[in-house]
Structures are given as structure tokens and as C-alpha cells.
């Protein structure tokens, strides 16, 4: 049997087998076992079979498949040309196998480029003999043809274009060829190929037909079927269609009227598509064309902004306006002015009755067009500001003035943004109004009643924006603005409504960036006057200090600010100012170092700032040492020292070693160590591991643990000592010698707990385990120690249980920034070891022991990310429900954290909660009553959880509780605390909403 | 295009001019920017440390009475049925027009809340619906010891008497809330209440 016979036998049943046969034919052609002429002859009886159309189609498919497998240079030019002629010749009389013919031609083209004649002939044959394409029902057939024509347009541009140039009947035939295509896959190709004639050919005579052929598809409403294997989205089609619409200026007379007509559609999606298409057209069409339609477009687009229907539509419309403006800004003034004139006129009209919805929209419009180019901003200012300020001065109404000022700010804001991108912008137009504007704004700040908050805030914004435009203001105006704002910060002390200090401070910091020199000369001295060495009115000075410290965040003022603060602190210290004032000054310095200084420059600050502070506050006599101050000094040192390299740190450390080892030596008192611990904590946190000597650490560990074991529970600074222990263990003890080192420092947790199971010992044990856990290196040792702690739960008292929360509590000292070792899995580790142990033991019938386990469990769970708990929820749920039953006042914390977990559960896994609905609802309701001793935050949290139930669980599961819940919540509406009442209202609304859609009157 | 609205271009108040709790209760403790830098009272390592005096709003010893501001907060976030704006920012409800009247005699527990509504135009046809929304919100959100009295501010609406009669009549309010389409409008208005 010949190959074609075999192929025809297989093709319907085994596609793959058929394909193999075709590929074998191809390789036999290559090896010359088969001659092309024989192959074609063998097709003869089938390809010309009069009676069986499908047989004809299949035999063409065979030919196409053979050609697709054939390698280069197997067929001669002559042979290829013959084949092309053969295929085209067939098509003229017989449409069967259209897709296969197209595929065969694509394969042939891939084997060697076509000459002009061939390319043109292929195109003509398809257009002349197979039009319209929609007569072919199979998408795959049409798809192959579309691909072929796309190929011709892409590779033979001039040749195909020649067809159009020579024959003006060609384009109409070409356009109508694809008419009626509906398949998205084919449309993607057709839209893309149509862009070639649209963009490159002279289509003026047929512009309308060409335009309509694509616009018929607008707006695209295609919804891809679920699991669409082709992955074509509506957005893909919209994008290509939009490119077509915007491809040629000649489309404008048809595009704009039809688009604007569709803008009146009631469908938001259609309007969105229209607005985006208009934007694309504005970008794509020529300036002269846009000029013809600019005013028409404005008249239509403005409605979307003035009567906002959907915010995103308004934004699209604004964008379209900006694009039009930008288009004109690049070229001549005439069209630009013709476009801007009606806009400014209409905006002015709307501003007349400011502040309304439409005056607000008008200022948005002015902003959107101003921001496109300096020349437009100038025109807007010249067109709008004279009238705006005339109205401003012509009214006494502060509300109106506020509305006008807001509009002015929009335009000035555009200038300010332009100024940052347009280097050396000419700001004359703005400068002409600067005096009027500054005067109005300063007057608003100084003279307006203080309760007119929005008015004064607008004035602040305006001043900051004006100053940020370089050269817009003369220096006298800048000084006036800076002084006015500084005065507000220093002298206004309004509590509650009318307090604009926070915004004023922010404005001043913004100004600092633009005009640091003026602040140096005007603002900083003014602040210093208000900061006495020894304050009479402490709270007032602290207010000023807070504002002043924020100036340090501006790079150019950083050094001046901290230098002044340091000087002030020295003076205050000398004159024995109150400790709280000294503390505030220290905090101000810390603020400066934390937010102000770029890291590389910090090294220079260590000697002049950190060392004197340490000498003054830390290395002083015990009686003069205040742990709170030590902590802040420690934090300042930490922020300067932490980013420095080993070399720098090493120098610092070796200098400090001698006095520090004295302070921490064994003969000095525990008191002494405890007072200096806050400093040590942050100092050691800053150091890199390789800087520190191992022996020093062992000594320090011994001393610190002694202090921790000795201290009474809850004494001041006990927490700091424990944190230092965790830090030292985590950072400086080598994991390889961990056990040896801990034993040497008498800190082996096992030994510690067998000797003494006091609360202090447990505290030290937890601190050690915490250091180890975070380090994540000594797994066996950590497991052993953690188990030792867990064993204490059975024997111990409540305080032991409460300690467990420290294991996972976050600590801002134990971080990677502080060069600590932080394992990613430490939370997971605690969860997998401790939680099963506790959930098993919690079934203990002894009430006291049971509550201990619950307390420990919640102490651990409250710090765990929800994702870790998620797989174990069914096991955790029963004990968590029991934590809600705990009722001593000491358990409020436990309850609150339990409620937080229920909140997450209801949000993420309502199905887990569903089977416990009854017990959960009852318990939550019990948590909402103040009589049961529940704290306000517990009551509020319980109400939040309760509110989630009707939203997250199935309606039928919840409805039975509705009556009971709604009734019990009435009492919560009268709760003593406002936040609880607010939650009660939300919760009750959620439950009342259950009624909707049903007719049962409840 | 939106000419069917009774008032297509209403005046809007700036959010920073609306009354709020933060403004009217200046006694609330201000948290300084420095406090966050060195949290003095939090020591994560020592849960047994003496408890720190917690935020005043959470300590249970004193009762915060329901006041005008609280009523304002309940109703100012209701949306206007014609604009996507809140009744507060349109000035339909204002703090000054809310009054809480304590029980008439020491033996009575019943207080009243009186809310006066100012329609955006005197011919606003949706005044009744707005009044109904406010009334429903307060009936659901206030404890039962409050009597809720919602009326139109004198001289602001041509239909004030008619509307007041409707809003004051328990039966008619209940009947209105049986009307499916009216319930939907009211629910949409209340959907923005946080």
C-alpha cells in the first residue's frame, strides 16, 4: 500500500499513527527513496475523488503534514513552486481541505522565501476564491488561513501593499474577507494583522469600511469559558481592538462620534472601554486630527468628572483630558488654547459656588491638565487665578474660601510636581501670584478662627507646596511662611478640635527639605528660645522638643539639630533639671539618630555623642545612675554602633572592656549590675559576634544569671536581666561548645531546675531556652531543656505557667539587625514539641493543674502565626474553648488571646468551627458581660468574634441562635465602655441582617 | 444625565471639619512620638512584672455615658440615597441638632434622643427615607432605655409636618419596614455604617 493509503486508513482513528506515516514519507523523500512526483501521483485518486469530499480534504491534510515534516533543501525551488501552484490551483475549484492547504503553504514558505509573484498570487487566490471566510464552519480551518495571511502581511509587506496600490478593489475585498468572524482565537490574529494596512497603507478611500470592520466588535463582551485551554482573556481582545481603533487618524470621523455615543451607555464596563479607547486614540491620532475633536471630547468627558458615577471612570476621563493637553503641549499654541479656553471658563464657573461636589471636580480637572506640561500650568494659572483670588477676597465665607484655596492648591500642587521633573522650569506665571497666595494663606493661619480646621490645613498645604517650587517665592515670602508655621508649632496649644500642630510640624519638615537655610536662620533659633535649660512648664517644653526633634529627619538639618540637643542636655544636666526633662532630651537625640542619619555617616557621631553620654549617664556613681536613662543611652549607642564594621567595633569594645569588667566584676553588688543592665543589653546587641572574647561572655553570663536568680519576682529590671541572658546565649555562645559553656556558667537548665524550681529559676530557664530556640543550632539540647520546663508545669504553680509566654514573645533586641542568629523554624519547633504535650495533659481532672496547662498553651499560641496552628485546629479547639471559661481576673489576657485565635479561625477556617457553633456562641455571649469580670477588651473582642459567625458560617446553622443572640446583645448596647458598645452595634447589625430575605417575622 | 436627582450638586463639608470623638474629648492621653522609641513599660521577658496602668479607655472603673457625639457617630456614616456621600459630610445630620434628654423623673429610666434632620434642599423628596434610615439605625443601635425621636428641622423642608407625622408614628414606621423595596433602600443606606 502506498503511504497515502495507509494515512487515510489511520487518520480518523489514530492521529499519532497517521502523523508518523506522514513523517516517514517525508524522510523517504529526503533519502530519495520516494520521488515527489510519485507522491503527488499517488494522491491523485483521492484528492480528485468526486464523490467523497472528506476524502479529498484528508488527502490534502496528508500533503500538508508531509510538507510540515520535510527538512530544508530537500525540495528544489522548482518543486516548491510547482506545489504552490498545485495547491492554489485546487483551491480555485475545490474548497475541501482549506485549512490543510493553508498549512501546506505555510510549510512551503518556511522552506524558502517566495518571490513577489508567488506571494501576491497566494493572497489573491484566497481573497478571490474563498471569500468570505465565515463560510467555513471549522474554526481550525479559518485559523490556518488567518495565520497564512498574517504571515504574508508580516513578511511581504511591500509586496502585499503593492496589490492594494495597483488595484483599488483589493482592500474592500480584503476587508470583507474576514467579516463575521466570531472566534476569539481567530480574532486575535485578525486584529493584529489588520493593523498593517491600517497603519501603513493609504486607506483614506476605505477608512470607514476598515474602521467599521473592527468597531463592529466594540465593546468586547467575551467571557472566556472556565478552564479555557487557549488562555485568551477579554482584556487581550480589548487591547488589540483598541490598538486597531487608534491605528489611523483617518478613523477619527467615525471613531469619536461612535465612541462618544457609547459613552452614554448604562454599562460601567462599556464606559470604561470607551474611555480607554479614547485615550488610545488621543495618543495614536495626529495632532491636527485631535484638534478637530478636542472641544467635543471635553464636552463629553467632563460629565464623567463633574457627576462622578464611578471613581475609576472619573480618573479615566481625567487621564484622557491630560493626554489631549499633553498632545497639544508638544506643538503649536493655537490648538492648545482652543482646548484650554472652554475648560478654564467652565471650571471658573463651577468654582464660583465652591465648595460643592462640582467645584471639587473642577479643581481636579485643573490639576489633571496643569500637571501635563509647564506651558499648560502657566495658562491655567493665568486663566483661573485672577478670578479665583478675586472671589476669595470678595467673600467673607470661610467655607467658600476653603473651597477656593483647595482649588488653588491643586494647581500649585501640579507645579510642585512638575518642578521635580522639569529642570529649571520657568515659574514666572506662578511667581506673579505668589504674594497674593502667601498673604492669603498666612492670613488664614494667623487670623482665621482656630476651629476652622480644614481651612487652616489647606493653607498649610498651600504654603508647603509653594515653597517646594524652586524660585517661585522671593526670600521675604519664604521667611514669612516659615515663621508663621514655626509660630503655630511653638505657640498654639489647642487640645482636641482645632489642633493642627501635627500637620504644621509635617509642613515644616517638608519646608526644611526645600529651604534648609531659612530654617537654620529662622526656625531653629525660635525653637531654642522655647527650650529652657530648666523648664517651668514641663509638658509645654516636651511639646516643643517633640517638634524640634523631627527636624532631624531632614538630612541637611540633622547635624545642627542633634548638636543643639546635645548642648541643651548638657546644660540641663549641669543645672540639675528634672529627670523627666533630661529623659525627653535623650529621647529626642535617640529620635534623631533613629530616623535622621544615613548609616554610613554614623561612625563620626560615636566619639562626639555616644561617648560623652555614656560617661555622663552610665559610668557615674550608682546613686546617680538611672536605669531608664541607661536604656536610652544604650539605644543611642546601639543605633550608631550596630552598622559599623568589625574594625571600628573592635576599637570601641577594647576601650570599654576595662571599665565594663570592673562594673560587672563579681565583687560589685548585684544592684550595680542590675542598674547598668539596660545599657549592656543594647550595647552587646550592637556588637558583631567576632568582636567579643569568649571568656568575657562566660563571666558576664555567670554574673547575670546570679542577678536573675537572686532578684525577687517582678522587681524592676528583672526583665532586662533575662533579656540580656537570652541575647548572650543566642549571640555569643558557640553552638559547638554550648553545653560546656552553659555548665561552666552554672546555667545548665536541667541542673538548675532539679536544684531549685522557684519562679526565678523557671524564668532563667525560659530565657536560656529562648536564646537556644532562636539560634536553632543545638536541637537535642533545646529539646531536652524545653521538656524540663514542660515537666515543671505538672508540679508547679500558676506563675510557672505564665512564664511560658516569654518563650515566643517577640523581643526587639533579638533580631538579625542586631547580628543575632534567628532560625526560621523556632516557632514551629516549640509548637511541635510543646503543644501535643500540653493538649494531652490538659485532660487532667485537677482544676488548678488544668488551668495551668491552659495558661501555658495560650501563652505559646498567642505568638504563633495562624498558618502554623492551622493543621492542628481540631485538636486545639477543645482546650481553646475551655480557656474562654477561665474566670479569674488574672486570666483576662489568656481569654483575649484565645478570642484572637477564634477570630482568625472564623475568618479562615469557618468549617472547623462549625461543629462547635453551639458551645462557641454560648461562651462568646458569656464573655460579653461585664458582671462576669470580663475586661473591656475581652468583651469587645468577643463581640467581634460573635459578629463573624453569621457572616462566615452557613445560614441554616446560625439562624437558630439569632433570637437568643439579638436579645442578649441588647444588654451590650448599654455597656459601660464606648468601644464595647461600638462593637455591640456592629455585631447586632450582623445578626439582625440574618433576617433579610426571609419572611419569618421575628 | 443625572438631572433626575433633587439636588445634583450639593455642598460638601470637609471631613476634617466634622465633629469627632478625638476632638470633643481632649482629655484622652496623647501618645508622644518618643514613647514608641523606648517603650518604658513593656518588658516581654517578664510577664510577672507589676501590671502597668492600662489605657484609660479599657480600665473598667468609670462609665462612659452615651452622649451626643456617640449618637452622631452612629448616624453620620449613613449614606445619602442619591449621592455616594455620608449624611455627615452633606450636613444632613449635625452634632448641634442631636439632643439627649435625661429621664424626666428620678424613678424613670427612659431617656430620649432627639435628632433633627436638615434636607439638602427644601424640596427633597427623599427626606422621609432619610428620616426612616436614621430612625431604624438608632432603634437597632441604642439600648432600649432610649426613646428615639427623629424629626425634620423646622423651616428646612416643605413637607416637614407630613414627614414628622410619619416618623413619629410607630405603626407607620413598622409598616414601612415591611415594604421590601423600602427595606432595600434603607439597607443600602446603612451598609456604609462601620
Interface residues (C-beta under 8 A of the other chain):
Chain A: X264 X303 X307 X308 X309 X353 X355 X356 X357 X358 X360 X399 X402 X452 X453 X454 X457 X495 X496 X497 X498 X542 X546 X549 X550 X584 X587 X588 X590 X591 X594 X628 X631 X632 X635 X713 X714 X718 X719 X720 X722 X723 X726 X759 X763 X767 X799 X802 X803 X805 X806 X809 X810 X811 X859 X930 X935 X936 X937 X970 X971 X973 X974 X976 X977 X978 X979 X981 X982 X985 X986 X988 X989 X992 X996
Chain B: X1 X2 X8 X9 X10 X11 X12 X14 X15 X16 X17 X19 X20 X21 X22 X23 X24 X25 X26 X32 X33 X34 X37 X38 X40 X43 X44 X45 X46 X47 X48 X49 X50 X57 X58 X59 X60 X62 X63 X64 X66 X70 X73 X74 X83 X84 X85 X140 X141 X142 X143 X144 X145 X183 X187 X190 X193 X194
